Amino acid sequence: MPVRPFLFRLFAAVALSAPTACATTAASQTEVGRLEAEVRTLRAAQASLIERLERLENRDAVARARNAAAPSSAAAKPSATASTKPEAAPPEAGEPLGLAPAELTVVRLKPKKEPAPRINTAVAVVEPDSDQMEMFISPVEGSSGTGSVTPARVEVPEKDPDILDAEYERAVAMLRTGNVEGGVETLTRFAAENPRHPRADNALYFSGLGQMGLKDTVGAAKTFEKLIKNYPAGDAVQDGMLRLAECRVRLNQAVDARALYTRVVTQFPGTAAATQAEQRLAALSP
């Protein structure tokens, strides 16, 4: 066999095997790195398990020591009664709380079957003697001493609000349909009997208007005065003051009328009533 062709083939085989060797080395290094990472992860997990095992062993040792000390402490105090509660040991770190101690015993109480004692309800009626009656009817200190007893105040039950509203509407309808006298009478009675009703001030206002329609200017003025005095925060007080000033004008009381108009302007600025009061003030000016 010639030597030169053999050498050529040998060198070609070496040149072809060189890249394969390089690839194999790189793959091996990658595999080694992955295995080293897995080893580190396993070591960390093993260390965590060892630490957890040590904690469990310490907790088990503490529990056994506590169970061993409990009988000895009970024997050292034979005079302790069963009702005395054992002192609970402080919980260890990591020990679950809320567990019932093993020394406690559940006792179920059963109701007694004996019937309840009977109460004697047969009580004889005895008339009070004169001294006791004198004590009850004698006048208290600071009274007039006449011995008269002030009768208790009887509260009249309130009417149904729907009935009261219907009564008010019926009285206003009387004014609108021409029965002015009946409307005035009904509205006046409504306001007197139901002073806390939400429409009591309106009842006085319409009653005053009816009196003005009947030419009863003095009575109308009194009604409007009552409205302003009893319901200063009512929704009818502004119109009531204007109507009262109008009654003062009809009664030739211009000074009082001017004072009422000025009061409306200063007390209710920016309202329609204040605008009317300013116009009427200008008309009253000499």
KOLBAVO-328275 format. One record per residue (C-alpha): x negated, z, y; residue number from 1. Coordinates in steps of 0.25 Angstrom, whole numbers. Each point is the difference from the previous one (the first is absolute). Example, Ala and Ser with C-alpha at 12.3 -4.5 7.8 and 13.67 -1.06 7.14 Angstrom:
2
px	pz	py	num
-49	31	-18	1
-6	-2	14	2
END
This chain:
286
px	pz	py	num
0	0	0	1
-6	-4	14	2
-3	12	8	3
4	-5	14	4
15	-3	-3	5
1	14	-7	6
-5	6	13	7
10	-8	8	8
11	5	-8	9
-5	15	0	10
-1	-1	16	11
14	-6	1	12
6	11	-9	13
-6	11	8	14
5	-6	13	15
14	-1	-5	16
0	14	-5	17
-5	6	13	18
14	-1	8	19
7	6	-13	20
-9	12	1	21
2	3	15	22
16	-1	-2	23
-1	10	-12	24
-8	10	8	25
10	-1	12	26
11	3	-9	27
-7	11	-7	28
-2	7	14	29
14	-1	3	30
5	6	-13	31
-10	12	2	32
5	2	14	33
15	1	-5	34
-4	9	-11	35
-8	9	10	36
13	1	9	37
8	4	-12	38
-9	11	-4	39
0	6	14	40
16	0	-1	41
0	7	-13	42
-10	10	5	43
9	3	12	44
12	1	-9	45
-8	9	-10	46
-4	10	12	47
15	1	4	48
4	3	-14	49
-10	11	-1	50
4	6	13	51
14	0	-4	52
-3	6	-13	53
-8	11	7	54
12	4	9	55
10	0	-12	56
-10	9	-8	57
-1	10	12	58
15	0	2	59
2	3	-15	60
-10	11	1	61
7	7	12	62
14	-1	-7	63
-6	6	-13	64
-6	12	8	65
13	2	8	66
8	1	-13	67
-10	9	-6	68
0	9	12	69
16	1	1	70
2	9	-13	71
-12	9	4	72
6	3	14	73
14	2	-6	74
-6	11	-9	75
-7	7	11	76
13	2	7	77
10	5	-10	78
9	7	11	79
4	-13	6	80
15	-4	-1	81
5	-13	-5	82
6	-3	14	83
-14	0	6	84
-5	-14	3	85
-14	-4	-4	86
-9	-4	11	87
-3	-15	-1	88
-14	-4	0	89
-4	-10	11	90
0	-14	-5	91
-13	-7	-4	92
-4	-13	7	93
8	-12	-7	94
9	10	-7	95
15	-5	1	96
9	10	7	97
15	3	-2	98
-1	4	-15	99
8	12	-4	100
-9	11	-6	101
1	2	-15	102
2	15	2	103
14	-2	7	104
13	1	-9	105
13	-7	3	106
11	10	-1	107
15	-5	0	108
10	9	6	109
14	0	-7	110
12	4	8	111
7	13	-4	112
13	-1	-8	113
6	12	6	114
11	-3	10	115
-1	4	15	116
5	14	3	117
14	0	5	118
3	4	15	119
12	8	3	120
9	-8	9	121
12	9	1	122
-2	7	13	123
10	9	6	124
5	-3	14	125
-2	11	9	126
5	1	14	127
-10	3	11	128
1	14	6	129
3	1	15	130
-15	3	4	131
-4	-13	-5	132
11	-8	6	133
-4	7	14	134
-14	-4	-2	135
4	-15	-2	136
10	-1	12	137
-7	9	10	138
-6	-8	12	139
-14	-3	0	140
-10	5	10	141
1	-8	13	142
15	-4	-2	143
12	3	8	144
4	11	-10	145
14	-4	0	146
-1	-2	-15	147
6	-14	0	148
-7	-10	-9	149
-3	-13	6	150
6	-11	-9	151
-10	-9	-7	152
-2	-14	6	153
7	-10	-8	154
-7	-14	-1	155
9	-12	0	156
-4	-10	-10	157
-6	-13	6	158
9	-12	-1	159
-4	-13	-7	160
-9	-8	9	161
8	-13	-4	162
13	7	5	163
-6	5	13	164
-5	-15	3	165
14	-5	-3	166
6	10	9	167
-10	-4	11	168
2	-15	-1	169
15	3	0	170
-1	8	13	171
-8	-11	7	172
10	-11	-5	173
11	8	7	174
-7	-2	13	175
-2	-15	-2	176
15	-2	-4	177
5	8	12	178
3	13	-5	179
-10	6	9	180
6	15	1	181
0	1	-16	182
-14	-6	0	183
-5	10	10	184
6	12	-7	185
-5	-5	-14	186
-14	-2	5	187
-1	13	7	188
5	8	-12	189
-10	-8	-9	190
-12	4	9	191
5	14	1	192
2	2	-15	193
-12	-8	-5	194
-11	3	11	195
-11	-4	-10	196
5	-13	-4	197
-9	-12	4	198
12	-6	8	199
4	12	7	200
-7	-4	13	201
7	-14	-1	202
13	7	-1	203
-2	8	13	204
-4	-13	7	205
12	-8	-4	206
9	12	3	207
-6	0	14	208
3	-15	1	209
14	2	-4	210
2	11	10	211
-6	-9	11	212
10	-10	-5	213
11	10	2	214
-5	3	14	215
-4	14	-4	216
-13	0	7	217
-2	15	0	218
2	1	-15	219
-9	-12	-2	220
-11	6	8	221
1	13	-8	222
-1	-8	-13	223
-12	-8	4	224
-7	13	4	225
3	6	-13	226
-6	-13	-7	227
-13	1	9	228
-1	15	-3	229
2	1	-15	230
-6	-13	-4	231
-12	-3	9	232
-7	-8	-10	233
12	-8	-5	234
2	-15	2	235
11	1	9	236
-6	9	10	237
-5	-11	9	238
14	-7	2	239
6	14	1	240
-9	3	12	241
4	-13	7	242
15	3	-3	243
-2	14	6	244
-6	-6	12	245
11	-9	1	246
10	11	0	247
-8	7	11	248
2	-12	8	249
15	0	-2	250
0	15	3	251
-7	-3	14	252
-13	7	-5	253
-10	-10	4	254
-12	10	0	255
3	4	-15	256
2	-15	-4	257
-13	-4	7	258
-8	12	-7	259
6	-5	-14	260
-4	-15	3	261
-14	5	4	262
-1	8	-13	263
3	-11	-8	264
-10	-9	6	265
-11	11	-1	266
4	5	-14	267
2	-14	-7	268
-9	-10	7	269
1	-14	-4	270
14	1	-7	271
13	-7	3	272
6	13	5	273
-12	1	10	274
2	-14	5	275
15	3	3	276
-4	13	6	277
-9	-7	10	278
11	-10	4	279
10	11	2	280
-10	8	8	281
-2	-11	9	282
15	-2	2	283
1	15	4	284
-11	0	10	285
6	2	14	286
END
